[in-house]
Amino acid sequence: MKRISLFFLLAMFMSGMTMKAQNIQLHKDFGHTLYDELSGRPSMTATIEMFKPDKWGSTFLFADLDFQSDGMAGAYWEIAREFSLTKNRQWAAHVEYNGGLSTDEDLWIADRYQHAVLLGGAWNWASKDFSRTFSVQLMYKYYFKNRHYDAHPFSGFQLTEVWGLQFAKGACTFSGFCDLWYDPNANGKLIFLSEPQFWYNFNTLKGWKGVNLSLGTEVEISNNFVWNDFGQHNKFYVIPTIAAKWTF
């Protein structure tokens, strides 16, 4: 669910606003009902996001908390820091950390993801009214050793694009991201992940000002990313959710 709300965050960042933004999302995931080999996939995910710009750049972080019917199944988080290189904040240096934890239902043990650090550059753009935003990041990515799976450290790259579009007088938002990164353990040595979202924002209704509730959907589109019940991650999947979001 990562980087979804950057539509709003980038708009604030590019406009030089000093306010911060947070939101929490709850997603009902249909992967386990659409694909037999994903029966162990968590059915609910809660996402918490925070963004804060400052005079040097901005900080963004999010955490995904995955749930099964009997409790939490795992957690994943990213934290990214950008340092502005130009006065208009369009060009920036980008540093990031990714990592998380998942559980094995059969063995009742926790396994750490092979965590990674990223370093590179970013280009951020917004229209004059901030109804359209776009960001692209090209980064060097280093994976650390994972002792649980005896995964060896390796270096690669990641290309990320983030977009946002607000329309219907702010009532609707279409936003999302695409990630493409190198992984020598994947088919073709590349992993692709995109998560477009659509939201209807209730605070635009007459008499609903201050009710910062949004309802919508996310579609996870991936190749070589999702691990199935057989311990493989070598397929293409399209997995939708229904979701609610509250923005603070």
N, C-alpha and C positions, 0 to 999 in steps of 0.2 A: 504493500500500500504506500510505498515511499514517494516522497516529493510531490504528492498530488496537489496540495494546497499552495504550491509555489506560485500559482497564478496570482493570488492575492499578495503573497509575500514579496514577489518581485516588483509588483506595482508600488508597494510602499517603499521598497529599497531604491527603486529608480527615481522616485519622486523626492527622496531625501527625507521622508517622514521618520521621526524618531520613536514612534510608538512600536509596541511589540504585539504579536498575534499568537494565539494558541487555539487549537481545536482538538476535539476528541471525536473519533468516528467509530461506529459499530457496524460490522459487515457480516451478513449471513452468506456463507460460501456454499456453492452448489457443486463443487468439484467431486465430492464423494458420491453424489447422486447421478452425475452425468457420466462418470467413468468408473467401471468396475475395479480397475487396478489402483484407484485412489481412495479406497474404502477407509484408509487410516488418516486421510487428510482432515485437519481440524475444520469444524463446522462453523466456528465463529472467530472473528478477529477484531480486537479493539486496537485502534491506532491513536496515538497521542503525538501531536506535532507542536513545535515551538519555533518561532523565528524572531530574532531581534537584531536590527541594524544599529550601527554606531558610527562614529566619525571615521573609523578605520576600515569598515566593511560591514560584514554581517555574520551572524551565527545561526545555523539551522540544525535542528535535531528532530528525530522522530523515533518512536518505539512501537513495534507491532507485538501484541500479546495474543497468542493463539489459544483457543479453548476447545476442549471436547466436552461431552455431556457430564463427565466426572471431574472436570477441573482443568487447570491450565496445562497445555501441552508443549509450550515453548515460547520463546521471546527472541526478538531480533531488534537491533537498534543501529542507527547511523547518526553521526554527528559531523557536520561540515562547517568549516570556517573559510570565508572569503575575505581577502585583503584588496581593497580597491586600488587599481593602478592608474586610473584616470579620474578627473574631476567629475565627469558625468556618470561615474560608477559603471560604465559599460564594460570595461575590461577589468578582470580581477584574477588574482592568484587564488587557487583553490586547494585546500587540504582537507582530507576526510578519513574517517575510520568507520568500518563495518564489522559487526560481530553479533553472535547470538548463541542460543542454547535450545535444544530440542530434547524430547523424551522418547524413549522406546517403550511402547505399551506392553510388549511381551516380557521384556527384561526389567522394566521399572528402573531404568537408569537414565541419566541425562548425558547427552553428547553435545560438545561444543562445536559450533560451525568453525570452519577454517577461516579465521578472521583476517582482515586485510586493511592496509592503509593505502590511500591514493593521494597523488600530488600532481597538479597540472594547472591549466588556465581555463577561464570562463569568459564567455561573451554574453551579456545580458541586454535585452531590448524590450521596450514597451512603447505602445502607441501614445499619442499626446493625451488621450483621455484615460489611458491605462486599462482600456477594455480588452486589449490584446497584448500578450506578453510572450516572449520566447527567450530561452537560454540554451546555450550549448557549452558542454565541458569536454575537454580532451585531457585524459589523465593517465599517468603511469600508475600501475596497480601492483602492489606487492602482497602476496599471500604468505602468512606465517605457517610454520609446521603445526599440524594437529596430531597430538599424540594418541588420541582415541582411534583414529583411522590410519595412523602412520602416514599421514599425508605430508608430502615434502613441500618445503617452501618453493615458490616460483614467482617470476615476474611476468607482467603482461601489460595490457592497456584496457581502458574503458572509455567508450564514447557515450555521452548522455545528452539527451535533448529533453527540455521541459517546455510545455506550452500551456497557454490559457486563453480562453475566449469567454467573455461575458456578454450576454445579449438579452433581448426582451426586457429592456430597461432594468437590467440587473437581476431579473427574476431567475435566469438560467445561466449556468456555468458549465462549460465544457473544458476540461483540463486533463493533463496527463503527462506521462514521460515515456521515453524509450531508452533502454540500456543495451549496449552491445559490448561484451568483454571477452577477453581471451582466457581459456581454461584448457590446458593440455589434456585433461581427463575427459573432456566432452567430445561428442561426435563432431568432426570438423574443427575442433579446438575453439569453437565460438559458442557463446550462450547469448540468447536474445530474450529480453523481457520488456513488455510494454503494459501499462495499466491506465488506459483512458477512463475517465469518470464523467458522469453527467449528474448535475445537482439542480434541484428546484429550491430556491431560497425564499422561505416563508416571510422573512422580514421585509420583503418588498410589497406584501399585501397591505391594503388599507386597514389600519388599526392594529397591525402586527409589528410595528416598529419595536425593536428591542428583543423580539423573539428570534434569536439567531439560529433557528433550526433549519436544516436542509435535508431533504430526502432525495435519494437517487440510486445510482448503480455504478459499479466498477466492473470492467471486464479485463481479466488477466490473460494476456496473449503471450505465449512463451514457446521457446524451442530449446531443448536440452537443459531446462531449468528445474522443472518439477520432479521430485523424487517420488516414484510409485511404490506400491507394496512389495515389489520384487527387488528393491534396492537399486533401481536404474533411473537415470535422468537423461533419456535419449529420445524423447518424443515431443511432438508439437501439441499444445493444449490451448483451448479457449474456455476460460472458466469465469462465469458471471457471478456477481453478488447483488443483493439488495442492501441498501445502507442508509444510515442516519448519521448526521453530523451536527454538532453544536460548536459554534465559534465563540470564543471568549473575548 
